[in-house]
Amino acid sequence: QVQLVESGGGLVQAGGSLRLSCVASGRTFVLSAMGWFRQAPGKEREFVAAISWNGGSTNYADSVKGRFTISRDNAKNTVALQMNSLRPEDTAVYYCAQNDRLYPGLHTTDYVYWGRGTQVTVSS
């Protein structure tokens, strides 16, 4: 069974940085695209970033482009999200997700496995 566990969330001031990490169990990680999504209270879960199976291709939401960087380490079954220049509107629960394809989709329905999420709070 695939299990995803996020870590690295917390409280940070606007303009600061956080690095989120997600570790995956199972044998399929190295052949799976990974994504990060976020959800604020009362809002729909939205796409943040995604990365292909070998890290060769990445995608970002317009709202985070230039500030966030997604990466992966297949030797450790991990995917990370480096978040710089954080804004209060980035406050949300952040989820990592895994699909069963080599290249990522940009919608929640494209992903099969989900972590439980980690809270990111950005104060002004």
C-alpha positions as CSV (number, residue, x, y, z in Angstrom):
1,Q,0.0,0.0,0.0
2,V,1.2,3.5,-0.8
3,Q,1.4,5.9,2.1
4,L,2.4,9.5,2.0
5,V,3.5,11.6,5.0
6,E,4.1,15.3,4.8
7,S,6.3,17.3,7.2
8,G,7.8,20.8,7.5
9,G,4.7,22.9,7.9
10,G,4.5,25.6,10.5
11,L,4.2,29.3,11.2
12,V,6.3,31.8,9.3
13,Q,6.2,35.5,8.8
14,A,5.4,37.0,5.4
15,G,8.5,37.0,3.2
16,G,9.9,34.0,5.0
17,S,10.5,30.5,3.7
18,L,9.5,27.0,4.5
19,R,10.5,23.6,3.1
20,L,7.9,20.9,3.0
21,S,8.8,17.3,2.6
22,C,6.8,14.2,1.7
23,V,8.0,10.6,2.1
24,A,6.3,7.8,0.2
25,S,6.2,4.1,1.0
26,G,5.7,1.5,-1.7
27,R,7.5,0.4,-4.8
28,T,5.8,2.7,-7.3
29,F,7.2,6.1,-6.3
30,V,10.1,6.1,-8.8
31,L,7.7,5.6,-11.7
32,S,5.1,8.1,-10.5
33,A,4.5,11.8,-10.9
34,M,4.0,13.7,-7.7
35,G,2.1,16.8,-6.9
36,W,1.5,19.4,-4.1
37,F,-1.9,20.8,-3.5
38,R,-3.3,23.1,-0.9
39,Q,-6.6,23.9,0.7
40,A,-7.6,26.9,2.8
41,P,-10.7,26.8,5.0
42,G,-13.9,27.2,3.0
43,K,-12.1,26.9,-0.3
44,E,-11.6,24.1,-2.9
45,R,-8.3,22.2,-2.9
46,E,-6.1,23.7,-5.5
47,F,-3.0,22.7,-7.5
48,V,0.3,24.1,-6.4
49,A,3.1,22.2,-8.2
50,A,3.9,18.9,-9.8
51,I,6.9,17.0,-11.0
52,S,7.4,14.1,-13.4
53,W,8.8,10.7,-12.4
54,N,12.4,11.6,-12.9
55,G,12.2,15.3,-12.0
56,G,12.7,16.4,-15.6
57,S,9.5,18.3,-15.9
58,T,7.8,20.6,-13.4
59,N,4.6,22.6,-13.3
60,Y,3.5,25.4,-11.1
61,A,0.3,27.3,-10.4
62,D,0.6,30.9,-11.5
63,S,0.2,32.1,-8.0
64,V,3.4,30.4,-6.8
65,K,5.5,30.5,-9.9
66,G,8.9,32.0,-9.2
67,R,8.5,31.6,-5.5
68,F,8.0,27.8,-5.0
69,T,10.2,25.0,-6.2
70,I,9.3,21.3,-6.3
71,S,12.0,18.6,-6.3
72,R,12.3,14.9,-5.7
73,D,14.9,12.4,-4.5
74,N,14.0,9.0,-5.9
75,A,16.7,7.3,-3.8
76,K,14.9,8.4,-0.7
77,N,11.3,8.2,-2.0
78,T,10.8,11.9,-1.1
79,V,9.4,15.0,-2.8
80,A,9.9,18.5,-1.5
81,L,8.4,21.9,-1.9
82,Q,10.6,24.8,-1.2
83,M,8.5,27.9,-0.5
84,N,10.1,31.3,-0.6
85,S,8.7,34.8,-0.3
86,L,5.6,33.5,1.5
87,R,2.5,35.5,1.6
88,P,-0.5,35.4,4.0
89,E,-2.6,34.1,1.1
90,D,-0.4,31.0,1.0
91,T,-1.9,29.9,4.3
92,A,-3.4,26.5,3.9
93,V,-3.1,22.8,4.5
94,Y,-0.6,21.4,2.0
95,Y,-1.0,17.9,0.7
96,C,1.3,15.8,-1.3
97,A,-0.2,13.4,-3.8
98,Q,1.0,10.6,-6.1
99,N,-0.5,9.4,-9.4
100,D,0.1,6.3,-11.4
101,R,1.6,8.0,-14.4
102,L,5.1,9.2,-15.3
103,Y,4.0,12.8,-16.0
104,P,1.7,14.9,-13.8
105,G,-1.8,16.1,-14.1
106,L,-2.8,19.5,-12.7
107,H,-6.1,18.5,-11.1
108,T,-7.0,16.6,-7.9
109,T,-8.8,13.9,-9.9
110,D,-5.5,13.0,-11.6
111,Y,-4.0,11.7,-8.4
112,V,-4.6,8.4,-6.7
113,Y,-2.8,8.6,-3.3
114,W,-2.9,11.5,-0.8
115,G,-1.1,12.4,2.4
116,R,-2.9,13.7,5.4
117,G,-1.6,17.3,5.0
118,T,0.6,19.7,6.9
119,Q,-0.5,23.2,8.0
120,V,1.3,26.2,6.7
121,T,0.4,29.5,8.3
122,V,1.9,32.8,7.0
123,S,1.5,35.8,9.3
124,S,1.5,39.4,8.0
